[in-house]
Every structure is written in structure tokens, then in C-alpha cells.
């Protein structure tokens, strides 16, 4: 189960505000995390706690297809992102690096910044501990659940290759 405080944003949060282009020469996730969300929320890095959750309205992760954006989010300590909708490429990049992303209109509409959420990814349950409301999302298909559990596509592939060698 994931549990954390909510950092809430609006619509069309693009990859350039998640991790500005001036940092795209950086490949170290820890260094990317130092600049995560700085162009939309300068206090994000000082406020975020391990396990926290980003929440947004529509089209989260739009813009370029840079994988740096979900990497920066994950490395900052965010446990998952919940939005009404995601840009398609961001959604896939997030899954590929093991960052859970969930679409849930009701949770977004009934959650405020600072609320505490408990998220059970594989049953599809989101509980807002602050207001007592519970929401249900469609659980991941088995393959996507395996990718997330493994920590992303690379770790999943390493485990599969190691199993075949035995």
C-alpha cells in the first residue's frame, strides 16, 4: 500500500515544468529530483516527503516525450501520480520506469492539496484518509502490474533474463 500527502496541480502540466529543458543533459535521477516541478511549484522539492502523491486534473505530462519527467518525479520520492487523464506518452514512460499512474476523476474532484491518501494499486482502491472517502479505479492488467512491481521495464527484463539462465 502507498500512503502520502497530496501535491495538487491543475490541467496541462507539461513535461517542461515537471523537469525543465535546461536539465535534460542530466541523467542522474537524484540530480533531476532536485529540480522536479520547480517551474510550476518552487517549493515542491522542499515540501515533498517520501511516499507523497502528485494529483492533477487533465492531460498530466503533456508536451515532449522525455523520460526525464517521470524519472524526476519518482526520484523525488513521489509514490504515484493520480489525475483525471494523462498524456499517452507520459503514461507509458511512467509505467516503463515503474512509476504508478492512476486515472480517477472522482478522487481528483474530492481531494485537496495536503490530504493524506492510501492507495492500493493492485486492487484499485484509493482512500482519502483526511475526508474518509474511498474511490475505485480499474486495476492494472497483469503485465503492467508486473512491470510496476519489478520497478520498471529494465528491472522486469533483468529478472526475466535471470530466471531463464537458471
N, CA, C and O of each residue as an XYZ file, in Angstrom:
664
protein
N       0.845     -1.184      0.000
C       0.000      0.000      0.000
C       0.887      1.242      0.000
O       1.914      1.296      0.676
N       0.466      2.223     -0.767
C       1.149      3.507     -0.806
C       0.387      4.480      0.088
O      -0.842      4.437      0.153
N       1.110      5.349      0.772
C       0.454      6.338      1.624
C       1.273      7.616      1.616
O       2.487      7.593      1.814
N       0.585      8.740      1.383
C       1.309     10.004      1.382
C       0.396     11.200      1.238
O      -0.801     11.083      0.976
N       1.009     12.352      1.419
C       0.305     13.616      1.270
C       0.206     14.014     -0.191
O       1.036     13.627     -1.014
N      -0.817     14.789     -0.499
C      -1.115     15.169     -1.876
C      -0.531     16.542     -2.212
O      -0.665     17.505     -1.457
N       0.123     16.592     -3.378
C       0.560     17.835     -4.012
C      -0.326     17.965     -5.241
O      -0.206     17.172     -6.175
N      -1.217     18.957     -5.254
C      -2.251     19.018     -6.295
C      -1.983     20.146     -7.288
O      -1.618     21.262     -6.918
N      -2.182     19.807     -8.570
C      -1.964     20.742     -9.672
C      -3.164     20.716    -10.602
O      -4.039     19.858    -10.485
N      -3.192     21.656    -11.518
C      -4.306     21.783    -12.450
C      -4.115     20.991    -13.733
O      -3.516     19.916    -13.740
N      -4.631     21.543    -14.804
C      -4.621     20.878    -16.108
C      -3.350     21.211    -16.889
O      -2.697     22.230    -16.667
N      -3.033     20.302    -17.814
C      -1.958     20.514    -18.788
C      -0.596     20.778    -18.157
O       0.151     21.638    -18.625
N      -0.275     20.053    -17.110
C       1.061     20.140    -16.518
C       1.994     19.424    -17.486
O       1.974     18.198    -17.597
N       2.811     20.205    -18.183
C       3.632     19.598    -19.234
C       4.996     19.172    -18.718
O       5.425     19.550    -17.628
N       5.658     18.376    -19.535
C       6.946     17.809    -19.131
C       8.003     18.892    -18.924
O       8.977     18.665    -18.207
N       7.831     20.056    -19.534
C       8.821     21.120    -19.361
C       8.713     21.798    -17.996
O       9.685     22.402    -17.543
N       7.571     21.717    -17.334
C       7.509     22.230    -15.959
C       7.776     21.118    -14.953
O       8.159     21.391    -13.815
N       7.578     19.873    -15.361
C       7.931     18.762    -14.478
C       9.451     18.715    -14.319
O       9.961     18.640    -13.201
N      10.169     18.760    -15.439
C      11.629     18.886    -15.415
C      12.017     19.779    -16.594
O      11.975     19.345    -17.745
N      12.393     21.024    -16.307
C      12.697     21.989    -17.360
C      13.812     21.511    -18.299
O      14.730     20.795    -17.899
N      13.694     21.933    -19.554
C      14.633     21.518    -20.611
C      16.085     21.835    -20.261
O      16.990     21.149    -20.735
N      16.324     22.849    -19.453
C      17.705     23.204    -19.105
C      18.425     22.104    -18.321
O      19.642     22.163    -18.145
N      17.669     21.093    -17.848
C      18.258     19.988    -17.095
C      18.294     18.678    -17.898
O      18.608     17.627    -17.339
N      17.985     18.726    -19.164
C      17.911     17.488    -19.942
C      19.268     16.860    -20.220
O      19.333     15.713    -20.662
N      20.344     17.582    -19.972
C      21.671     16.973    -20.122
C      22.035     16.144    -18.894
O      23.040     15.433    -18.899
N      21.228     16.232    -17.852
C      21.437     15.483    -16.616
C      20.782     14.108    -16.761
O      19.642     14.000    -17.213
N      21.509     13.066    -16.376
C      20.914     11.730    -16.443
C      20.757     11.084    -15.067
O      20.085     10.059    -14.944
N      21.357     11.658    -14.045
C      21.269     11.106    -12.698
C      19.902     11.432    -12.086
O      19.573     12.605    -11.904
N      19.102     10.405    -11.769
C      17.771     10.664    -11.205
C      17.789     11.536     -9.944
O      16.897     12.364     -9.762
N      18.776     11.366     -9.082
C      18.837     12.170     -7.853
C      19.038     13.652     -8.184
O      18.485     14.522     -7.511
N      19.815     13.929     -9.203
C      20.033     15.321     -9.618
C      18.765     15.874    -10.273
O      18.404     17.027    -10.041
N      18.099     15.072    -11.077
C      16.838     15.506    -11.691
C      15.811     15.838    -10.606
O      15.067     16.811    -10.726
N      15.774     15.029     -9.554
C      14.809     15.232     -8.473
C      14.966     16.605     -7.821
O      13.985     17.180     -7.350
N      16.173     17.128     -7.790
C      16.417     18.444     -7.182
C      15.723     19.576     -7.932
O      15.562     20.676     -7.403
N      15.314     19.296     -9.168
C      14.699     20.336     -9.997
C      13.270     19.988    -10.409
O      12.664     20.692    -11.218
N      12.739     18.915     -9.859
C      11.397     18.463    -10.196
C      10.363     19.528     -9.831
O      10.361     20.043     -8.713
N       9.506     19.843    -10.756
C       8.368     20.764    -10.595
C       8.778     22.213    -10.310
O       7.914     23.030     -9.992
N      10.058     22.555    -10.413
C      10.485     23.880     -9.975
C       9.883     25.026    -10.786
O       9.767     26.134    -10.263
N       9.501     24.804    -12.028
C       8.919     25.893    -12.812
C       7.420     26.062    -12.603
O       6.831     27.010    -13.122
N       6.797     25.164    -11.857
C       5.374     25.306    -11.536
C       5.160     25.461    -10.025
O       4.159     26.029     -9.589
N       6.108     24.949     -9.234
C       5.990     24.953     -7.773
C       7.397     24.992     -7.169
O       7.996     23.946     -6.917
N       7.913     26.181     -6.943
C       9.287     26.336     -6.466
C       9.517     25.698     -5.102
O      10.661     25.415     -4.747
N       8.464     25.467     -4.335
C       8.605     24.883     -3.001
C       8.460     23.355     -3.005
O       8.633     22.716     -1.968
N       8.146     22.773     -4.157
C       7.891     21.337     -4.230
C       9.022     20.518     -3.619
O       8.778     19.657     -2.774
N      10.256     20.780     -4.038
C      11.398     19.973     -3.593
C      11.583     20.059     -2.077
O      11.987     19.079     -1.451
N      11.299     21.193     -1.492
C      11.467     21.323     -0.041
C      10.275     20.753      0.727
O      10.399     20.453      1.914
N       9.132     20.601      0.077
C       7.929     20.094      0.735
C       7.732     18.591      0.586
O       7.180     17.946      1.477
N       8.174     18.037     -0.523
C       7.867     16.635     -0.827
C       8.516     15.697      0.186
O       9.664     15.880      0.590
N       7.747     14.691      0.580
C       8.203     13.661      1.503
C       8.126     12.314      0.796
O       7.271     12.120     -0.068
N       9.005     11.381      1.150
C       8.923     10.049      0.523
C       7.525      9.458      0.686
O       6.965      9.438      1.782
N       6.979      8.981     -0.421
C       5.647      8.392     -0.411
C       4.536      9.334     -0.829
O       3.416      8.894     -1.087
N       4.830     10.636     -0.901
C       3.803     11.597     -1.296
C       3.250     11.280     -2.684
O       3.805     10.477     -3.434
N       2.144     11.936     -2.991
C       1.407     11.670     -4.224
C       1.175     12.976     -4.963
O       0.777     13.976     -4.366
N       1.424     12.961     -6.262
C       1.055     14.098     -7.101
C      -0.333     13.820     -7.645
O      -0.648     12.705     -8.062
N      -1.159     14.864     -7.633
C      -2.500     14.770     -8.190
C      -2.688     15.964     -9.116
O      -2.223     17.067     -8.826
N      -3.374     15.734    -10.233
C      -3.630     16.811    -11.190
C      -4.970     16.557    -11.870
O      -5.570     15.490    -11.739
N      -5.413     17.570    -12.595
C      -6.686     17.393    -13.293
C      -6.430     16.659    -14.613
O      -6.187     15.452    -14.599
N      -6.480     17.350    -15.737
C      -6.422     16.665    -17.033
C      -5.098     16.857    -17.760
O      -4.404     17.858    -17.582
N      -4.772     15.871    -18.581
C      -3.649     15.922    -19.520
C      -2.295     16.079    -18.828
O      -1.422     16.792    -19.321
N      -2.124     15.418    -17.694
C      -0.853     15.497    -16.977
C       0.253     14.865    -17.817
O       0.075     13.779    -18.368
N       1.391     15.544    -17.913
C       2.545     15.024    -18.640
C       2.529     15.296    -20.132
O       3.242     14.645    -20.896
N       1.717     16.255    -20.547
C       1.686     16.591    -21.969
C       3.009     17.247    -22.370
O       3.840     17.551    -21.514
N       3.195     17.458    -23.648
C       4.427     18.082    -24.134
C       5.331     17.054    -24.767
O       4.868     16.159    -25.474
N       6.612     17.177    -24.517
C       7.573     16.279    -25.157
C       7.504     14.881    -24.540
O       6.874     14.668    -23.503
N       8.156     13.958    -25.193
C       8.118     12.570    -24.735
C       9.273     12.237    -23.806
O       9.586     11.062    -23.612
N       9.911     13.244    -23.228
C      11.092     12.999    -22.404
C      10.809     12.080    -21.218
O       9.873     12.290    -20.447
N      11.640     11.070    -21.105
C      11.544     10.132    -19.995
C      12.056     10.770    -18.703
O      11.811     10.248    -17.615
N      12.757     11.886    -18.815
C      13.270     12.594    -17.637
C      12.140     12.991    -16.685
O      12.338     13.024    -15.471
N      10.950     13.293    -17.230
C       9.850     13.782    -16.390
C       9.406     12.737    -15.366
O       9.422     13.034    -14.171
N       9.010     11.531    -15.772
C       8.637     10.572    -14.732
C       9.824     10.149    -13.871
O       9.643      9.821    -12.699
N      11.034     10.151    -14.431
C      12.217      9.825    -13.620
C      12.407     10.838    -12.495
O      12.685     10.463    -11.356
N      12.258     12.118    -12.816
C      12.410     13.169    -11.804
C      11.345     13.031    -10.723
O      11.634     13.185     -9.537
N      10.123     12.743    -11.133
C       9.029     12.573    -10.168
C       9.315     11.400     -9.232
O       9.218     11.531     -8.012
N       9.662     10.265     -9.808
C       9.937      9.077     -9.000
C      11.121      9.306     -8.064
O      11.068      8.944     -6.889
N      12.180      9.904     -8.586
C      13.380     10.134     -7.773
C      13.143     11.152     -6.665
O      13.869     11.161     -5.671
N      12.137     12.007     -6.824
C      11.843     12.994     -5.775
C      11.158     12.360     -4.574
O      11.025     12.999     -3.530
N      10.717     11.100     -4.710
C      10.062     10.407     -3.603
C       8.580     10.198     -3.799
O       7.931      9.567     -2.964
N       8.029     10.713     -4.881
C       6.607     10.547     -5.160
C       6.313      9.056     -5.399
O       7.018      8.393     -6.160
N       5.274      8.544     -4.747
C       4.951      7.121     -4.876
C       4.011      6.826     -6.032
O       4.030      5.722     -6.575
N       3.186      7.800     -6.421
C       2.323      7.633     -7.581
C       1.744      8.973     -7.997
O       1.797      9.950     -7.251
N       1.197      9.000     -9.192
C       0.529     10.196     -9.720
C      -0.907      9.796    -10.046
O      -1.155      8.779    -10.693
N      -1.838     10.616     -9.585
C      -3.254     10.392     -9.860
C      -3.766     11.618    -10.593
O      -3.541     12.747    -10.157
N      -4.454     11.400    -11.704
C      -5.007     12.505    -12.477
C      -6.304     12.076    -13.139
O      -6.632     10.890    -13.188
N      -7.035     13.057    -13.646
C      -8.232     12.733    -14.422
C      -7.840     12.109    -15.747
O      -8.529     11.222    -16.250
N      -6.720     12.576    -16.320
C      -6.208     11.991    -17.564
C      -4.734     12.325    -17.707
O      -4.240     13.300    -17.141
N      -4.038     11.488    -18.482
C      -2.609     11.642    -18.728
C      -2.341     11.740    -20.218
O      -3.090     11.206    -21.035
N      -1.257     12.434    -20.561
C      -0.763     12.364    -21.921
C      -0.309     10.927    -22.147
O       0.315     10.326    -21.272
N      -0.615     10.385    -23.301
C      -0.375      8.971    -23.595
C       1.090      8.576    -23.427
O       1.382      7.549    -22.813
N       2.010      9.371    -23.958
C       3.430      9.005    -23.889
C       3.944      9.097    -22.454
O       4.730      8.250    -22.029
N       3.515     10.106    -21.706
C       3.916     10.206    -20.303
C       3.447      8.968    -19.542
O       4.208      8.387    -18.768
N       2.202      8.567    -19.759
C       1.645      7.403    -19.071
C       2.529      6.184    -19.314
O       2.882      5.471    -18.375
N       2.882      5.950    -20.563
C       3.687      4.770    -20.892
C       5.101      4.893    -20.324
O       5.639      3.916    -19.802
N       5.707      6.072    -20.415
C       7.041      6.272    -19.842
C       7.031      6.031    -18.336
O       7.967      5.446    -17.791
N       5.980      6.479    -17.670
C       5.882      6.285    -16.221
C       5.833      4.794    -15.881
O       6.555      4.336    -14.996
N       4.996      4.050    -16.570
C       4.901      2.614    -16.326
C       6.252      1.955    -16.606
O       6.694      1.091    -15.849
N       6.903      2.364    -17.690
C       8.184      1.762    -18.067
C       9.287      1.983    -17.033
O      10.220      1.184    -16.952
N       9.195      3.051    -16.244
C      10.215      3.276    -15.210
C       9.718      2.857    -13.824
O      10.422      3.023    -12.829
N       8.491      2.311    -13.769
C       7.968      1.806    -12.501
C       7.294      2.846    -11.639
O       7.173      2.659    -10.428
N       6.846      3.948    -12.241
C       6.103      4.976    -11.500
C       4.613      4.740    -11.717
O       4.125      4.912    -12.834
N       3.881      4.352    -10.682
C       2.448      4.114    -10.850
C       1.690      5.398    -11.173
O       1.905      6.438    -10.552
N       0.807      5.301    -12.149
C      -0.075      6.403    -12.520
C      -1.495      5.867    -12.601
O      -1.733      4.802    -13.172
N      -2.432      6.602    -12.031
C      -3.822      6.165    -11.969
C      -4.743      7.278    -12.446
O      -4.550      8.444    -12.103
N      -5.737      6.913    -13.231
C      -6.756      7.868    -13.656
C      -7.994      7.675    -12.797
O      -8.569      6.587    -12.749
N      -8.406      8.761    -12.108
C      -9.597      8.667    -11.254
C     -10.203     10.061    -11.069
O      -9.760     10.836    -10.221
N     -11.201     10.357    -11.859
C     -11.861     11.664    -11.818
C     -12.408     11.960    -10.425
O     -12.226     13.060     -9.904
N     -13.077     10.980     -9.826
C     -13.725     11.194     -8.534
C     -12.716     11.514     -7.434
O     -12.961     12.385     -6.598
N     -11.589     10.814     -7.434
C     -10.560     11.087     -6.421
C     -10.025     12.503     -6.569
O      -9.846     13.208     -5.576
N      -9.769     12.919     -7.804
C      -9.253     14.276     -8.037
C     -10.274     15.311     -7.589
O      -9.922     16.295     -6.938
N     -11.534     15.092     -7.935
C     -12.582     16.058     -7.585
C     -12.851     16.145     -6.089
O     -13.397     17.142     -5.618
N     -12.474     15.111     -5.335
C     -12.794     15.067     -3.899
C     -11.551     15.040     -3.009
O     -11.599     14.545     -1.883
N     -10.447     15.570     -3.516
C      -9.201     15.611     -2.750
C      -8.602     16.998     -2.837
O      -8.617     17.629     -3.894
N      -8.079     17.465     -1.728
C      -7.430     18.775     -1.665
C      -5.930     18.597     -1.438
O      -5.487     17.560     -0.943
N      -5.166     19.600     -1.798
C      -3.735     19.593     -1.510
C      -3.546     19.395     -0.014
O      -4.230     20.021      0.795
N      -2.613     18.518      0.348
C      -2.339     18.248      1.753
C      -3.107     17.069      2.326
O      -2.731     16.545      3.375
N      -4.180     16.637      1.660
C      -4.902     15.452      2.130
C      -3.957     14.251      2.125
O      -2.986     14.213      1.370
N      -4.254     13.286      2.967
C      -3.482     12.041      3.019
C      -4.272     10.955      2.299
O      -5.452     10.739      2.576
N      -3.598     10.273      1.365
C      -4.225      9.188      0.625
C      -3.536      7.866      0.929
O      -2.335      7.818      1.194
N      -4.315      6.803      0.885
C      -3.807      5.437      0.893
C      -4.225      4.822     -0.431
O      -5.402      4.836     -0.793
N      -3.247      4.281     -1.147
C      -3.515      3.741     -2.473
C      -3.099      2.275     -2.511
O      -1.951      1.931     -2.228
N      -4.037      1.436     -2.859
C      -3.762      0.012     -3.066
C      -3.822     -0.202     -4.581
O      -4.897     -0.331     -5.168
N      -2.641     -0.236     -5.190
C      -2.549     -0.270     -6.647
C      -3.247     -1.462     -7.271
O      -3.967     -1.315     -8.258
N      -3.043     -2.627     -6.713
C      -3.451     -3.834     -7.409
C      -4.901     -4.212     -7.177
O      -5.443     -5.057     -7.890
N      -5.545     -3.593     -6.177
C      -6.988     -3.765     -6.039
C      -7.716     -2.576     -6.651
O      -8.919     -2.644     -6.901
N      -6.990     -1.485     -6.895
C      -7.598     -0.301     -7.480
C      -8.366      0.550     -6.488
O      -9.377      1.156     -6.842
N      -7.900      0.603     -5.252
C      -8.586      1.369     -4.210
C      -7.763      2.586     -3.809
O      -6.565      2.485     -3.545
N      -8.426      3.736     -3.769
C      -7.824      4.978     -3.289
C      -8.671      5.452     -2.116
O      -9.866      5.699     -2.273
N      -8.062      5.578     -0.951
C      -8.802      6.061      0.222
C      -8.233      7.410      0.638
O      -7.033      7.541      0.881
N      -9.097      8.403      0.717
C      -8.707      9.703      1.241
C      -8.883      9.626      2.757
O      -9.998      9.708      3.273
N      -7.766      9.468      3.453
C      -7.797      9.327      4.912
C      -8.325     10.604      5.554
O      -8.986     10.549      6.591
N      -8.042     11.743      4.951
C      -8.438     13.034      5.514
C      -9.949     13.212      5.540
O     -10.497     13.658      6.548
N     -10.631     12.872      4.453
C     -12.078     13.099      4.417
C     -12.905     11.805      4.498
O     -14.135     11.858      4.511
N     -12.235     10.650      4.552
C     -12.919      9.375      4.712
C     -13.525      8.791      3.449
O     -14.159      7.738      3.511
N     -13.352      9.433      2.313
C     -13.937      8.924      1.067
C     -13.031      7.862      0.438
O     -11.807      7.919      0.559
N     -13.660      6.891     -0.236
C     -12.918      5.836     -0.925
C     -13.352      5.815     -2.381
O     -14.530      5.984     -2.696
N     -12.383      5.603     -3.262
C     -12.615      5.603     -4.700
C     -12.044      4.322     -5.298
O     -11.108      3.731     -4.760
N     -12.619      3.912     -6.407
C     -12.158      2.701     -7.068
C     -11.731      3.029     -8.490
O     -12.420      3.745     -9.216
N     -10.583      2.491     -8.868
C     -10.097      2.610    -10.241
C      -9.891      1.208    -10.787
O      -9.750      0.246    -10.032
N      -9.877      1.108    -12.084
C      -9.641     -0.185    -12.720
C      -8.204     -0.612    -12.427
O      -7.269      0.136    -12.714
N      -8.013     -1.806    -11.858
C      -6.645     -2.266    -11.575
C      -5.852     -2.452    -12.872
O      -6.423     -2.592    -13.953
N      -4.540     -2.448    -12.738
C      -3.677     -2.653    -13.890
C      -3.843     -4.053    -14.463
O      -4.096     -5.004    -13.724
N      -3.702     -4.181    -15.783
C      -3.603     -5.530    -16.345
C      -2.374     -6.226    -15.750
O      -1.445     -5.558    -15.297
N      -2.366     -7.536    -15.750
C      -1.286     -8.296    -15.114
C       0.106     -7.874    -15.574
O       0.999     -7.704    -14.744
N       0.305     -7.703    -16.867
C       1.633     -7.355    -17.372
C       2.096     -6.008    -16.828
O       3.249     -5.873    -16.416
N       1.212     -5.009    -16.820
C       1.593     -3.693    -16.290
C       1.858     -3.770    -14.787
O       2.767     -3.112    -14.279
N       1.079     -4.560    -14.088
C       1.299     -4.742    -12.648
C       2.665     -5.370    -12.393
O       3.358     -4.996    -11.446
N       3.051     -6.324    -13.236
C       4.377     -6.943    -13.100
C       5.486     -5.923    -13.333
O       6.481     -5.914    -12.609
N       5.322     -5.064    -14.339
C       6.325     -4.027    -14.616
C       6.492     -3.093    -13.423
O       7.614     -2.791    -13.016
N       5.392     -2.645    -12.872
C       5.446     -1.722    -11.731
C       6.044     -2.414    -10.516
O       6.895     -1.842     -9.835
N       5.613     -3.628    -10.239
C       6.149     -4.371     -9.091
C       7.652     -4.594     -9.209
O       8.366     -4.578     -8.206
N       8.125     -4.800    -10.421
C       9.557     -5.035    -10.644
C      10.376     -3.752    -10.563
O      11.598     -3.810    -10.430
N       9.721     -2.594    -10.642
C      10.442     -1.325    -10.629
C      10.659     -0.753    -12.015
O      11.464      0.161    -12.190
N       9.947     -1.283    -13.006
C      10.037     -0.763    -14.359
C      10.476     -1.816    -15.352
O      10.787     -2.949    -14.985
N      10.497     -1.430    -16.606
C      10.783     -2.347    -17.699
C      12.189     -2.937    -17.632
O      12.376     -4.124    -17.899
N      13.168     -2.124    -17.280
C      14.546     -2.618    -17.228
C      14.692     -3.663    -16.129
O      15.251     -4.733    -16.369
N      14.204     -3.372    -14.934
C      14.296     -4.338    -13.833
C      13.479     -5.598    -14.130
O      13.903     -6.706    -13.803
N      12.321     -5.428    -14.742
C      11.494     -6.568    -15.129
C      12.267     -7.474    -16.093
O      12.281     -8.695    -15.938
N      12.909     -6.857    -17.087
C      13.666     -7.612    -18.078
C      14.855     -8.321    -17.444
O      15.134     -9.475    -17.770
N      15.557     -7.644    -16.542
C      16.687     -8.277    -15.848
C      16.227     -9.518    -15.090
O      16.887    -10.556    -15.140
N      15.105     -9.416    -14.394
C      14.588    -10.555    -13.627
C      14.179    -11.694    -14.549
O      14.431    -12.861    -14.247
N      13.554    -11.364    -15.667
C      13.151    -12.403    -16.621
C      14.359    -13.110    -17.213
O      14.359    -14.331    -17.366
N      15.388    -12.343    -17.545
C      16.613    -12.944    -18.108
C      17.306    -13.819    -17.076
O      17.788    -14.903    -17.404
N      17.361    -13.356    -15.826
C      17.997    -14.144    -14.768
C      17.247    -15.457    -14.550
O      17.873    -16.494    -14.327
N      15.942    -15.426    -14.609
C      15.136    -16.628    -14.436
C      15.397    -17.629    -15.557
O      15.443    -18.836    -15.316
N      15.563    -17.141    -16.754
C      15.814    -18.034    -17.892
C      17.186    -18.668    -17.832
O      17.381    -19.774    -18.338
N      18.142    -17.986    -17.221
C      19.504    -18.518    -17.112
C      19.570    -19.671    -16.116
O      20.423    -20.553    -16.222
N      18.660    -19.650    -15.154
C      18.639    -20.722    -14.153
C      18.080    -21.939    -14.789
O      17.964    -22.977    -14.137
